[in-house]
Amino acid sequence: MDTTPVQFAVAAAVHAPSVHNTQPWRFGHGELHIDVFADAGRRLRVADPDGREMMISCGAAVFTLRVALRYLGWLPHARLFPDPLRPALVARVSWDEGRIAADPYEREMYAAVTARHTHRGGFGAAPLPAGTLSALREEAAREGAMLRLVAAGDKRDALAAAVQAAEHTLRLNSGRAGEQAAWVVAPGSPRRDGIPPAAYPAEPAHTEPDFPGRDFAAGRGWGLAIPAAGERSSGVVCLHATSVNEPADWVAAGQALQRVLLRAATCGVAAALHSQPLELPQLRDFIRVQLAARAHPQMIIRLGVTGQASAGTGSVRRPVGEVLL
Ligand SMILES: Cc1cc2nc3c(=O)[nH]c(=O)nc-3n(C[C@H](O)[C@H](O)[C@H](O)COP(=O)(O)O)c2cc1C
């Protein structure tokens, strides 16, 4: 059996973003399909009791498989939760015998898979390149999700306040703080999952208005040195949302998230992600009702252009041999 497309696509899929870089996935395969399984042992038991963030992460991996298969010319189609008796089987990505060469857009999307990194900081004052936001909104819509702009003013300030409140709550709650700390990797560790010191600033970055980053360093002195004159703009703030909130919608949100992030990367736009308030039911509900017109918020995304080296470039991944059954 020719496993080359399988190996190739899974090698790309492991680069998908995942909450705390938990990489909560495993892959199986047949001759003309790849199965994506959620690895519940990697779910955040305190922050993610329903597995919503785990499913978003798996959805991002599903979309990345599709991008890689298209790069090879195959015509993939994903079926979500194809077997009701196996709820851990998140998706089966299949392709037929025929091939059509990838177009330039598809090749750029593939190149962005390893070039993209989560940005953890502010942005410069430059606006997004013309047309970027509408292009990203279309990308989200193609996967059944919505990218809603939160314009400067009371709503954006309220969203920033929700991120601040969640960040304080997280630090005050030993169960939550301990769970996050377990996914922060010590300097020099050979671990290939979790957040390594090269992926975050030594102190959480602050923006205007303030969307504080997670405090991965937590006073341990780990993380990257903070630039003296850091960029402070919060960038273009968006809510990534779905109209329904079932597991299949979380997977769709994950596919849409990765589609948006890859497309942004092809436009030279970096993205910072905040899920802190979406892990707290009351803040999540506040955001849904007050700021998202009752759509279900799945991620807060800040988009912008940065002239500084991104603190996210040092991320790590487990090798294909560890995740491909
Ligand atoms: C569901 C989900 C939630 C995330 N939440 C945050 C967050 O609150 N703060 C953050 O800095 N990054 C967040 N991230 C980004 C991950 O930490 C990041 O994808 C992972 O560490 C891998 O790094 P990379 O994206 O640079 O490849 C989130 C990603 C996902 C998929």
The ligand as a Tripos MOL2 file, in Angstrom:
@<TRIPOS>MOLECULE
LIG
   31    33     1     0     0
SMALL
NO_CHARGES

@<TRIPOS>ATOM
      1 C1         -8.6650   25.8980   21.1690 C.3       1 LIG1
      2 C2         -7.3870   26.7170   21.2820 C.ar      1 LIG1
      3 C3         -7.2440   27.6460   22.3260 C.ar      1 LIG1
      4 C4         -6.0700   28.4130   22.4090 C.ar      1 LIG1
      5 N1         -5.9830   29.3710   23.4010 N.ar      1 LIG1
      6 C5         -4.8670   30.1380   23.4820 C.ar      1 LIG1
      7 C6         -4.7590   31.1710   24.4730 C.ar      1 LIG1
      8 O1         -5.6790   31.4310   25.2530 O.2       1 LIG1
      9 N2         -3.6090   31.8840   24.5310 N.ar      1 LIG1
     10 C7         -2.5570   31.6340   23.6650 C.ar      1 LIG1
     11 O2         -1.5250   32.2970   23.7610 O.2       1 LIG1
     12 N3         -2.6510   30.6870   22.7030 N.ar      1 LIG1
     13 C8         -3.7740   29.9350   22.5930 C.ar      1 LIG1
     14 N4         -3.8630   28.9700   21.6240 N.ar      1 LIG1
     15 C9         -2.7140   28.7220   20.7470 C.3       1 LIG1
     16 C10        -1.9090   27.4950   21.1910 C.3       1 LIG1
     17 O3         -1.2610   27.7310   22.4210 O.3       1 LIG1
     18 C11        -0.9030   27.1510   20.0820 C.3       1 LIG1
     19 O4         -1.6150   26.7730   18.9370 O.3       1 LIG1
     20 C12         0.0300   26.0240   20.4510 C.3       1 LIG1
     21 O5          0.8390   26.3720   21.5430 O.3       1 LIG1
     22 C13         0.9470   25.6580   19.2670 C.3       1 LIG1
     23 O6          1.7200   26.7620   18.8520 O.3       1 LIG1
     24 P1          1.5990   27.4080   17.4070 P.3       1 LIG1
     25 O7          0.1810   27.8160   17.1790 O.co2     1 LIG1
     26 O8          2.5390   28.5550   17.4500 O.co2     1 LIG1
     27 O9          2.0230   26.3670   16.3940 O.co2     1 LIG1
     28 C14        -5.0190   28.2170   21.4890 C.ar      1 LIG1
     29 C15        -5.1910   27.2960   20.4420 C.ar      1 LIG1
     30 C16        -6.3530   26.5700   20.3210 C.ar      1 LIG1
     31 C17        -6.5290   25.6130   19.1560 C.3       1 LIG1
@<TRIPOS>BOND
     1     1     2 1
     2     2     3 ar
     3     2    30 ar
     4     3     4 ar
     5     4     5 ar
     6     4    28 ar
     7     5     6 ar
     8     6     7 ar
     9     6    13 1
    10     7     8 2
    11     7     9 ar
    12     9    10 ar
    13    10    11 2
    14    10    12 ar
    15    12    13 ar
    16    13    14 ar
    17    14    15 1
    18    14    28 ar
    19    15    16 1
    20    16    17 1
    21    16    18 1
    22    18    19 1
    23    18    20 1
    24    20    21 1
    25    20    22 1
    26    22    23 1
    27    23    24 1
    28    24    25 2
    29    24    26 1
    30    24    27 1
    31    28    29 ar
    32    29    30 ar
    33    30    31 1
@<TRIPOS>SUBSTRUCTURE
     1 LIG1         1 GROUP 0 **** ****
